[in-house]
């Protein structure tokens, strides 16, 4: 960060409780466009994650990767996508 430069980011602090699952990802997933040019979007991303949140982190990422394959329907991926999922057990 350049000294004195302002960025439009918020600092948020929250507690992660036992049973909580957290998914961090790059914007390449919600901004991924299918054949019709429509992006997945952040609302759909939340919907998908909510449906998978009870799975293990590995299974969550596998399900998201399966969704990518279906969404692209044979067209090449146009951006990098990185997922990091973790679950607090105790």
Secondary structure, 3 states (H helix, E strand, C coil): CCCCCCCCCCCCCCCCCCCCEEEEECCCCCCCECCCCCECCHHHHHHHHHHHCCCCHHHHHHHHHHHHHHHHCCCCCCCCCCEEEEECCC
